[in-house]
Amino acid sequence: MKKKLLAAFLAATMVMGMTACGGDTTAQGDAGTADGSSQVENSVAGDEEQEQIKLRMAWWGSQTRHDRTVQVIEMYEKENPHVDIEYEFFSFDDYFTKLKTLVSSDQVWDIFQLGGNFPQYVDKIYFLNDYIDSGVIDTTNISDAYLKITQDTAGNQMGLSNGLNTYGIAYDVDMFKEAGVPLPTDNWTWDDYADACRKISKHTGEFGTSGFTSSEFIAGCSTYIGQQGKVGEYGFFNLDLTGMGFDDYKMLTPYIQMRADLIKEGASPDAGAEMEITNIENDFLVTGEAAMTWVAVNQFPTIYDVCAAEGRTLALASLPRVTENGPAGSVIQSSQMLCVSQDSQYKEEAAKFISWFQNSEECNNVLQGERGIPINDKVREALKASATAGQQEMYDYVDLVGTFETPEKINVLSPDGQDQVVDQYRNLIQQVVAGEITADEAAKKTYEAAEAIFK
Amino acid sequence: MKDTATIGFGTKVRKFIYNDNTVGHVFAAPFIFGFICFSLIPILTSFYYAFTDFSMGSKEVTPVGLKNFAALLTDETFMKSLGVTLKYVFISVPMKLAFALFVAFLLTRKSKLVTLYRSLYYVPSLVGGSVAVALVWKQLFARRGLFNMVMKDMGLDTINWFGDQGLALFPLILMSVWQFGSSMIIFAAGLKEIPTTYYEAAEIDGANGFQKFIKITLPCLSPIILYNLVMQTISAFMAFTQAFIITKGGPNNATMMYALYVYKQAFDYNNMGYACAMSWFMLMVMSIITLVIFKSSKMWVFSEAGD
């Protein structure tokens, strides 16, 4: 009896398998006709016969960016019915994890977003020089200086910058006033900064500064090196990313000491509290638990609006300096760019999209410079004319940083392996806080870790 | 039986289908396919990568011999993560098993509600490794989370769970202990198998509850304890989600679980070869510990058939 049942079951599964196969073929047939008919419809809709193409695109960012980018993608699809854009968006870390897997399987998105860490992915970037020369990408309203910020030293155009950016410190004006601390000036020093943190923390019981760590390494630690000596004498890494830009690790010590002291005194969040910050929108400055935070200025309008809705006023201050009259260390750089991938089947179509994304006023009216201040002169003027208070503060700040004396040659790129150095650097600060090592040892170890990535 | 020509062929086919080996292989085929594609091949490639400088971003793979393994010895974070993981395993596994056994023991009473309770206690294990639970845990133990609110209301000092190196690991351990369900079910099944005659005999001899537990329950349950111990030890070594979601390894790497560090090396720092070497090292550590458990089991696992 059992055997018969088994046989019947086996037979049944086989039959089911066969019908399933049959089902598949009909389904495929259907899909085929569906495709065909949609093509016919399109050729009727558009005047010229155009091949239906699918572009894949991805980016990282905040919810605001996701919403706005999806909106402009839909606008583009409406204007170009033959293009279907399949998009994915991620948080910063997840984006790069995904990108790395796609790099190793040669399936990088047709259009993808990269920042200052592009050297790592240069093999996958299709240079845009030809498209710019042939006019596929319109650069009439983009000055050469702005094209240059996304070129490598050999002049290869990696992509077009989505926006100009620089780092600054966003602060809560009322918390400063409440604690009786003078507002930051354009050339305040790190001592003033630490002082303000302590006073505010003592007076309000909140943190003096938040610890938005993904910006802190570049805005704080790395800038601190550039601020020493003459303008352009030092940098954290050297100009062509082949080694360190300074020789004496002791140059780092005071900064690490300051960070550790502030954490120890409760004026800056410890590792546990920092873990609660997942993106700029729930940074302690935004939640009202800190008076300052590190920002890339394109993030500023968003948090300004959030706080304004709660009746709080934020403002932007320049990064503190080592000495009052020393170098500012801040530089205007590209926030991120859109690149065309080497793996793309439709490189020209991808380039066309990028050109539209950069130059269309309609498109940028939706984007509202959320990725940074647009490099297209006309678009920028149009946006400035209708700027909100938060955006105006950002424009003014970038203009201010533009007046600072900057070195002729700067390097704003990150070498392969920087992530590991940054993680070690943060960990070393935590060890200083715990009293396991001194700030001097932490500086030495940070230097060695950074040096090791070039070996 | 209608067609005489096909009887020979038909019986052959039937014999083939009825053969136990065929049946077994057919039913195992999906698993075998999955095992080869998603376990065996990746395992073998990772063995090869362990001796190379492979990284996700680049195409070139250069063999580097034992360099990756040598580098492990000088890597402070590696040493720390190994220590953290061992601490996690040695604390969480015994606690989890003890708790599972305790609850299983309570639920052996004859009551209609036992099944309901058993299902309820199993729920945490169902949602077990999920990100959602880890996020809830993160909120519970946050600076202004539920635990600290309760402490504050009771007039006690709040505890900075994830900011203190000494404490950060304990919420993670607690979360693993909380997911005791699957061990509990196995224990409950084991408890049912113990003949009641043993207990009756002991009662007649005047044994109390504690003596019955030590002298009868534990020895009779020891093969199941062994099974649970091995399984839970192995899965504790692979703990990843809690650390990844809740603490990201901090503060000062106090919760840098081994699996999390492997992930960081492979995907964040782009050292896939090094990560593979780490994985193989972990395999050796786990094998040794499992072997020790098995060898020692001769001394404490009681088998009725043997005696």
Interface residues (C-beta under 8 A of the other chain):
Chain A: K3 L6 A7 L10 D93 T97 K100 T101 V103 S104 Q120 Y121 D123 D270 A271 G272 A273 E274 M275 E276 D416 G417 D419 Q420 D423 Q424 R426 N427 Q430 Q431 V433 A434 E436
Chain B: R14 I17 Y18 V23 V26 M56 G57 S58 K59 T77 K138 A142 R143 N160 W161 F162 G163 D164 Q165 A168 I246 T247 K248 G250 P251 N252 N253 K264 F267 D268 Y269 N270
